[in-house]
Amino acid sequence: MSTFTELGASAPIVRALARRGINAPFEIQSRVLRDALAGRDVLAKSKTGSGKTLAFGIPVVEKLDASMPRPAALVLVPTRELAVQVGDELTDIASARNLRVATVYGGVGIPKQVQRARKAHVLVATPGRLQDLLDRRLVSLGNISILVLDEADRMLDMGFQPQVDKIVALLPRKRQTMFFSATLDGRVGKLARDYTNDPARHEVVEDRPTIAAAHHRFVPVEQEDRVDRLVDLLSEERDLALVFVRTKHGADRLKKKLGRRGIDALALHGDKNQNQRQRALTSFERGHVDVLIATDVAARGLDLDDITHVVNFDPPYDHTDYVHRVGRTARAGRSGTGVTFVDSTQRHDVSVMAHKLDLGREFEAEGMKMNAPPRPRPKTNRGRSRRNRSRSGRR
């Protein structure tokens, strides 16, 4: 394993990392840093929690100079929470080279954000708010020399491609682009090819699509006893617990029900304003309240090492969402537990998901039976295939 110095990081950055207890690079950092520091475009496939922020943050900070016109680097992220976290992490190393970092996101007042953005060397922004500032001509991107798209797959999932396309069209064509995503296939792959030039491609691939250190449980429940089962689970020895629900109203209802049972919890969802969301995240991170109830979008980018339990109060929609959710635990070498409640109406769908994740043994451990995986469809003859393609084209 190479050191940060061997990978090309300067002494001030290495010292800044050491002050935070970061002395050895993660795999994605080891793969990306040399190419990124050499100025190459980069495509990186890496999950949340893998150390990717420093994989692009170190090259950004190393390649900028305090005397450059501002802003000189742009980092696009899908959510407000991720913008705050990325901004905080970059600030730690940027200060070692006298660089300023600013964050731009919706839900708060514009004037102070604009003032900070104009003075910043590195701008971390969500597409919607940045597009708003650009439309008002309050921020200029004419001096951007480095573009980073972080969690690009989620930006597409959340419908941000039109804004991202408009923003990228305003950037200088001569720039370095780094593209980080949990997948580089399909629409994301096309976007990556459109935005980059002869990129170096790096992938961190796990043997299993979930974090190996996590312990996975699938608990049979009925709708009427789910809250009681959750109370029992939260009463066990643990650190921080993140509870996922599907809807904003579900988060608020569950918070009230837990409160009536003596468990103090916070709810995090899209109806909260930015100050409320940030207070909730800070309180949760510091352990003042150790239960956070969240929807998928609201929890995107939540990156804390002390989450020991992720509870799917409502099961995820598919195996990809399961990975994103349970990936919030078992980080930084720690173990963690992912618990999924499964009522009788959900067992078929959840068993299919467990099969895709190679978690069949875990699904059956508490008495539920796996459904047989769907059989592959028989091949049709050539004439019928043509008819089906013709019908699809008319739709």
Solvent accessible surface area in square Angstrom, and as a share of the most:
residue,aa,sasa,rsa
1,M,170,0.76
2,S,30,0.20
3,T,64,0.37
4,F,5,0.02
5,T,88,0.51
6,E,108,0.48
7,L,4,0.02
8,G,46,0.44
9,A,7,0.05
10,S,39,0.25
11,A,59,0.46
12,P,46,0.29
13,I,0,0.00
14,V,42,0.24
15,R,135,0.49
16,A,4,0.03
17,L,1,0.00
18,A,47,0.37
19,R,177,0.65
20,R,93,0.34
21,G,56,0.53
22,I,41,0.21
23,N,109,0.56
24,A,61,0.47
25,P,5,0.03
26,F,97,0.40
27,E,79,0.35
28,I,1,0.00
29,Q,4,0.02
30,S,26,0.17
31,R,108,0.39
32,V,0,0.00
33,L,0,0.00
34,R,128,0.47
35,D,32,0.17
36,A,0,0.00
37,L,37,0.18
38,A,79,0.61
39,G,30,0.29
40,R,98,0.36
41,D,14,0.07
42,V,0,0.00
43,L,11,0.05
44,A,0,0.00
45,K,54,0.23
46,S,3,0.02
47,K,61,0.26
48,T,16,0.09
49,G,24,0.23
50,S,13,0.09
51,G,20,0.19
52,K,11,0.05
53,T,19,0.11
54,L,6,0.03
55,A,0,0.00
56,F,0,0.00
57,G,0,0.00
58,I,0,0.00
59,P,0,0.00
60,V,0,0.00
61,V,0,0.00
62,E,31,0.14
63,K,71,0.30
64,L,3,0.01
65,D,66,0.34
66,A,39,0.30
67,S,101,0.65
68,M,62,0.28
69,P,86,0.54
70,R,96,0.35
71,P,4,0.03
72,A,2,0.02
73,A,0,0.00
74,L,0,0.00
75,V,0,0.00
76,L,0,0.00
77,V,0,0.00
78,P,3,0.02
79,T,8,0.04
80,R,47,0.17
81,E,2,0.01
82,L,9,0.04
83,A,0,0.00
84,V,22,0.13
85,Q,45,0.20
86,V,2,0.01
87,G,4,0.04
88,D,89,0.46
89,E,43,0.19
90,L,0,0.00
91,T,65,0.38
92,D,65,0.34
93,I,0,0.00
94,A,0,0.00
95,S,70,0.45
96,A,31,0.24
97,R,70,0.26
98,N,121,0.62
99,L,10,0.05
100,R,132,0.48
101,V,32,0.18
102,A,4,0.03
103,T,36,0.21
104,V,0,0.00
105,Y,30,0.11
106,G,20,0.20
107,G,45,0.44
108,V,40,0.23
109,G,53,0.51
110,I,28,0.14
111,P,105,0.66
112,K,136,0.58
113,Q,8,0.03
114,V,10,0.06
115,Q,106,0.47
116,R,137,0.50
117,A,0,0.00
118,R,132,0.48
119,K,95,0.40
120,A,1,0.01
121,H,2,0.01
122,V,0,0.00
123,L,0,0.00
124,V,0,0.00
125,A,0,0.00
126,T,10,0.06
127,P,0,0.00
128,G,30,0.29
129,R,33,0.12
130,L,0,0.00
131,Q,23,0.10
132,D,44,0.23
133,L,0,0.00
134,L,20,0.10
135,D,101,0.52
136,R,135,0.49
137,R,217,0.79
138,L,50,0.25
139,V,12,0.07
140,S,75,0.48
141,L,6,0.03
142,G,49,0.47
143,N,74,0.38
144,I,2,0.01
145,S,45,0.29
146,I,4,0.02
147,L,0,0.00
148,V,0,0.00
149,L,1,0.00
150,D,0,0.00
151,E,3,0.01
152,A,1,0.01
153,D,10,0.05
154,R,26,0.10
155,M,3,0.01
156,L,8,0.04
157,D,93,0.48
158,M,58,0.26
159,G,48,0.46
160,F,38,0.16
161,Q,55,0.24
162,P,82,0.52
163,Q,50,0.22
164,V,1,0.01
165,D,57,0.30
166,K,120,0.51
167,I,0,0.00
168,V,14,0.08
169,A,84,0.65
170,L,102,0.51
171,L,10,0.05
172,P,42,0.26
173,R,233,0.85
174,K,190,0.80
175,R,51,0.18
176,Q,10,0.04
177,T,2,0.01
178,M,0,0.00
179,F,0,0.00
180,F,0,0.00
181,S,1,0.01
182,A,33,0.26
183,T,43,0.25
184,L,7,0.04
185,D,93,0.48
186,G,61,0.59
187,R,143,0.52
188,V,13,0.07
189,G,3,0.03
190,K,117,0.50
191,L,8,0.04
192,A,0,0.00
193,R,159,0.58
194,D,90,0.46
195,Y,24,0.09
196,T,17,0.10
197,N,120,0.62
198,D,109,0.56
199,P,41,0.26
200,A,8,0.07
201,R,125,0.46
202,H,31,0.14
203,E,51,0.23
204,V,30,0.17
205,V,107,0.61
206,E,64,0.29
207,D,155,0.80
208,R,75,0.27
209,P,64,0.40
210,T,4,0.02
211,I,21,0.11
212,A,89,0.69
213,A,55,0.43
214,A,10,0.08
215,H,106,0.48
216,H,9,0.04
217,R,66,0.24
218,F,0,0.00
219,V,3,0.02
220,P,33,0.21
221,V,4,0.02
222,E,69,0.31
223,Q,96,0.43
224,E,147,0.66
225,D,47,0.25
226,R,33,0.12
227,V,18,0.10
228,D,71,0.37
229,R,86,0.31
230,L,0,0.00
231,V,27,0.16
232,D,91,0.47
233,L,12,0.06
234,L,7,0.04
235,S,84,0.54
236,E,87,0.39
237,E,176,0.79
238,R,50,0.18
239,D,61,0.31
240,L,10,0.05
241,A,0,0.00
242,L,0,0.00
243,V,0,0.00
244,F,3,0.01
245,V,2,0.01
246,R,94,0.34
247,T,72,0.42
248,K,81,0.35
249,H,122,0.55
250,G,11,0.11
251,A,0,0.00
252,D,45,0.24
253,R,137,0.50
254,L,4,0.02
255,K,75,0.32
256,K,132,0.56
257,K,73,0.31
258,L,0,0.00
259,G,45,0.43
260,R,174,0.63
261,R,107,0.39
262,G,69,0.66
263,I,27,0.14
264,D,100,0.52
265,A,3,0.02
266,L,38,0.19
267,A,5,0.04
268,L,1,0.00
269,H,4,0.02
270,G,48,0.46
271,D,95,0.49
272,K,54,0.23
273,N,75,0.38
274,Q,4,0.02
275,N,92,0.47
276,Q,72,0.32
277,R,10,0.03
278,Q,60,0.27
279,R,154,0.56
280,A,10,0.08
281,L,12,0.06
282,T,38,0.22
283,S,23,0.15
284,F,0,0.00
285,E,102,0.46
286,R,170,0.62
287,G,37,0.36
288,H,130,0.58
289,V,18,0.10
290,D,54,0.28
291,V,0,0.00
292,L,0,0.00
293,I,0,0.00
294,A,0,0.00
295,T,13,0.08
296,D,29,0.15
297,V,76,0.44
298,A,2,0.02
299,A,0,0.00
300,R,4,0.01
301,G,0,0.00
302,L,3,0.01
303,D,64,0.33
304,L,22,0.11
305,D,73,0.38
306,D,68,0.35
307,I,3,0.01
308,T,18,0.10
309,H,21,0.10
310,V,0,0.00
311,V,0,0.00
312,N,0,0.00
313,F,12,0.05
314,D,27,0.14
315,P,4,0.02
316,P,6,0.04
317,Y,146,0.56
318,D,63,0.32
319,H,61,0.27
320,T,63,0.37
321,D,21,0.11
322,Y,0,0.00
323,V,34,0.20
324,H,23,0.10
325,R,1,0.01
326,V,1,0.01
327,G,10,0.09
328,R,7,0.03
329,T,1,0.00
330,A,9,0.07
331,R,13,0.05
332,A,66,0.51
333,G,87,0.84
334,R,83,0.30
335,S,85,0.55
336,G,6,0.06
337,T,23,0.13
338,G,0,0.00
339,V,1,0.00
340,T,0,0.00
341,F,4,0.02
342,V,0,0.00
343,D,4,0.02
344,S,64,0.41
345,T,119,0.69
346,Q,40,0.18
347,R,79,0.29
348,H,103,0.46
349,D,97,0.50
350,V,5,0.03
351,S,0,0.00
352,V,37,0.21
353,M,9,0.04
354,A,0,0.00
355,H,85,0.38
356,K,118,0.50
357,L,0,0.00
358,D,103,0.54
359,L,0,0.00
360,G,18,0.17
361,R,210,0.77
362,E,45,0.20
363,F,0,0.00
364,E,81,0.36
365,A,79,0.61
366,E,62,0.28
367,G,67,0.65
368,M,9,0.04
369,K,174,0.74
370,M,43,0.19
371,N,60,0.31
372,A,87,0.67
373,P,66,0.42
374,P,104,0.66
375,R,219,0.80
376,P,126,0.79
377,R,225,0.82
378,P,118,0.74
379,K,201,0.85
380,T,64,0.37
381,N,103,0.53
382,R,188,0.69
383,G,24,0.23
384,R,125,0.46
385,S,29,0.19
386,R,134,0.49
387,R,130,0.48
388,N,59,0.31
389,R,151,0.55
390,S,54,0.35
391,R,123,0.45
392,S,62,0.40
393,G,67,0.64
394,R,174,0.64
395,R,225,0.82
